[in-house]
Amino acid sequence: MTSTVNYASQRIVIIGGGPGGYEAAMVAASSQADVTLIERKAIGGSAVLTDVVPSKTLIATADMMTRFSEAGSLGIENTKGKAPQLRVDMDRVNRRVRDLAQQQSADIKRALASAGVKIIHGTGKLLDRHTVQVTDEAGLVYPLHADFVLLSVGTHPREMPTGMPDGERILTWTQLYNLSEVPEELIVIGSGVTGAEFASAYNGLGSKVTLVSSRDRVLPGEDEDAARVLEDVFERRGVRVMPRSRASAVERTEDGSGVIVTLSDGRKVSGTHCLVAIGSIPNTEDLGLDAAGVEHAPSGHITVDGVSRTSVNNIYAAGDCTGVYPLASVAAMQGRIAMA
């Protein structure tokens, strides 16, 4: 005889509505499990709201600007015989970016609801291996029993204590989409994927960009040949790259109209805006990991095995909070594997 699992009797609670969480919810719901998804902001997580969807939309806009700007070098001219004058309405660009993100979030939410997933707007916290404490948007606090739990809580931008973001001149990448004008002179601190993406995008939109890298090249964690190609493109397009330059502080100018970045060797760089892109921190600080016995690294990242399982056999984790490669596609696969 073979035994079968009655999935309908299994209650699965998912904390976090990003790609790892909503993909897992869809898989679990398709197996007739009782699925509850807890999300504190909007469905889709940072991938939809502040990272992948917005940044790629912004990059596509910048790419269009670059293509028009470089058309003359390809022998393409307008009928008046001179290059068209291009300008970017940053307010409209960012409104479009935010609207597209909200539309995708709403689409995912409708798909989850149609699949039978119950959605709670609020936060979740582990009390033990089978109990999640919910604090919903109305302020109600109550426990939920769970046969299985998936943690997909994502990360937030790392900040510099000596250059705290103000959302106006000193920014994290989640705050860029509130700008109403293209920064005249943008200093980007951090040469990883995020810093390089925004340096390229804003250069295409017309900013004078300086990229401060603490390493000897851009994209230090990626393929060296690819990084060299990107550096060549940056040089050709006028992006100033400062290798082996660690930023130690960022401050507003006296009149508040610009920023000054101080490097560890005492050099200073001035600009109108500064993007701090020096990594991210997992949102696990108040998640109740210790109460449930879930092992985690000193950085806060949750330790998982090859099937997304934590040190507690009914608790799984997916996405950037696990420290596995920070891609939406990786998070989604982790969530699907966990449910399988």
N, C-alpha and C positions, 0 to 999 in steps of 0.2 A: 504493500500500500504506500501511496505517497501522501504526504500531508500538505495542506494548502493554508496559506495565511489569509485570514479575513481582514483585508486592509480597511474595510469600513469600520472595524472596531479600534483602529489605531488613531490616536489623536496626535497630530504633529503641530507643534508651535514653532513658527519661524520668526526670529527677531531680526528685522532689517529687510527692506523692500527693494534693494538693489538687484543687479543681475543674478547674483548667487541666490538671493531669497526668492525673487519672483519666478525664476526658472524652476527652482526646486518646488515651489508651490504648485506650479502647473503640472509637473510630473507626478507629484503626490496626489493631486486632485484627480488626475486621469486614472489613478489606481483606486479611486473611491475612498481614499483616506479622508478623515475629518481634519481639515487644514485651517489653521488660523495664522494670519500674517500680521505682525505688529510693526508699524512704521511711524516714526516720529515726524517726518516731513511730508514728502510726496513720494508716491510709488515711482520706482526707477532708480532711486538713490543718486549718489553723486555722478554716476556714469551718465545719467540722463539729464540731471539738473545743472551740474557745474563742471563736469569733466568731458567725457567723450563726445556727446552730442553737441554741446555748445562750442567746444574747442574746434571740432572738425567743421562745424558750420562757419565759424570765424575764419578758419584756414581756407575754406573754399571761397569765401568772399575776398580774402587777401590774394588768393591765387588768380581770381578773375581780374583784380586790380593790376597785378603784376603782368598778366598776359597783355592787357591793353597798353600798359606802360612800355612794354618791350616790343610792341608790334612794329614800330618803326625800324628796328634792327632786322626785321624779317622782310622788309620791303613793303610793308602794308601802311598806306597812308589814307587819311580821309579825303573827301572830294575837294575840300578847301585848301588842300596842300600843306597843311600844318597839323602837328599832333594835337589830338583833342585834349582839353584841359580836364583832368579828372580830380575829383575830391570825394572824400568819404564822409557821409553823415553818420557819425558813430552812434548817435542816439537811435537812429533808425536801424542800424545794423544790430545793435544790442537788443532792441525791442524784438526784432525778428528772431534772434537767437533764443531769447527767453520764451517767446511764443511757441517756437518749434519744440523746445524742451517740455513746456507744459502740455502741449498737444500729445507728445509721445507718452508722457506720464499718464495722461487721462486714458489713452488707448490701452496701455498696459493694465490700468486699474479696471477698465471695463472687461477686458479679457479674463482677468482673475475672477471677477464677480460672476461672469458667465460660466466659469468652470466650477463654481461653488466654493471658492475660497472666501473665508470670512476675514475681513480687513478691520483692524483696530488702529485708529490714529492715536498714537501715544508711544510710550517707551516700555520696554520689557527688561526684567532683571531676574537672574536665577536665584532662587531661594535654596533649592537643592536640585538633585539630578532630575526630578520629576515635577518641579513646581516653578512656574514663571510668574513673578509679580508684575502686574500690569498697572501702569499709571496712564489713564487715557487723557484725551485733550480736554475733557470736562473736569479733570481733577479727581476722578474716581480711582481708587486703588483697590485691587482685588487679585486673588491668586487664580491661575489656570493650571489644571493638571495636564501633563504632557507625557505620552509614552515615549516620544522622541522630540528632540529639540535641535533646530538648526540655527546657528549664530552666523549672521551675515551683516555685521554692523559697520563695515567700511572703515574709513580713516578720515582725518581732517588735516589741513595743512600745518606743517611745523612752522612755528614762529620764532623770530629772533628776539630775545629779551631786550636787546639793545636797539631794536628797530621794530617796535610793535606796529602792526597795521592799523591805519586809521580809516581805510575805505575811500580815501580821497587822493592822497599822494603816495602813501606807502600801502601796498596792496598784496593780498594773496590772490591766487588764480581764481578763487571763487568770487572775488569782488570785482574782477575786471569787467564783468558784464553790466555794471552799473555806470560805467563811464559814458559821458555825453559827448566827449570830444576825443579825437585821436591824440595820445600823448605826443608832445613835440619832441621830447627827448626821454626815452624809456631806458632805465637801467634794469637789467634782469640779473638777479643774483641766483646762481644755480644753473649748471650746464647739462643737467640730465634731460630726459625726454620732455618733461613739462616745460622747463626753461627754454630749451631749444625750439620747441613748438611755438611758444608765444613770441620768442625773439624773431622767428621767421615770419609769423603772421603779422606782427605789428610793423616790421620792416616793410612788408608788402603793402600795408595800409598807409605808409608814409611816415612812420616814426623814425627818428634817428636813434638807433638801438645800440646799447653797449651791453655785452654779455660778460659777466664776471664769473670766472670759473676757478674753483680752488684746485682743480686738477690740471694736467698738462694738455688736455684736449677736451672738446665737447663730447657729449655722450660717453662718459668714461666707462659705463657698464655695458656698452654695446660693441658691435663689430668695429674694429679699428679702421678698416677700409671704408666702411659706410660713414664713419665719423669724419674721415679725411675729405670725402666728397662734400659733406655738409659744410665743413670749414671752408672749402674752396668756394662754395655757393655764397656763404656769408661774406667772404672777402670780396667777391665780385659784386655783390649787391650793397656793400657798404656797411655791413654789421661789424662793429668793433668788438673783437674778442680779446679778453684779458685773461690769459691762462696763468695758472699758479698764483692766483690772486684771491685771497680769502677775505670776505667782507666781515668786519668786526662790529660795525654799527651803521644805522641809517637814521637820519634826522631831517626834519623839515628846515628849510631856510628861515631866516628871521621874519621875512614878510609872508611866509607860508606858501609862496608860489612855486616852490621847487623842493628838491631833496639833495642831500649830500651823503654819499656813501663813503665811509672811512674803511680803508683796508688795513689788514693786520700789520703791514709794514709802515703804516703812517700815511700812505698816499690817499688822496681824496678824489672822488669822481662826482661831478654834479650833473643833475638832470631835472626834468620837470616831474617825473613819476618814477617809482621803483616797484618792481614786482619781485617779491621774495618767493623763490621756488626751491626750497632746500629740503624737500622731502615731506613725508606725512607721518602721522601718529595714529595708531589704531584706536578706535572708539570702544575700548574695552575696560576703561578705568573703573566704571561703576556698573559693571555687568554681572557681578556676583560669581566670577569664575572661581575664586577661592572657596566660596560657600558650597559650590557644587563639586569641588575637587578637580576642576579642569586645569590642566597644566598649560603654562604660557611662558614665553620668553621674557627676559628682563625688559625688553622693549614694549611689552604688552601684546605682542602677536600671539595668537592662539596656535598651539602645537597640534598638527593633524598628521594622520598617516595617508597612505596612497588612496584611500577611499573616503577622505575628508572626515574621518572619525577622530575625535579628541581622545584624551586619556580616560574619559568616561564613556562607556560603550553605547549609551543611548543619546549622547550629545555629539553633534557634528558641527563643523564650521566651514564656511566658504567665503571666498573673496579676499580683498586686500587685508582684512584683519588677520589673515592666516600667515601673511608674509610670503606667500607664493607669488609668482610673477604678477604684478598689478595690472591685469588686463580684464576688461569686462567679459571677454570670451572665456578666459580662464575661470573667473568667478562663476559664470553660468555653468560651465562643465563641472566644476566642483559641486555645485548645488545639485545638478542632475545625478552625478555619481553618488552623492550622499543619499538621495532618495532611492536610487536603485539598490 
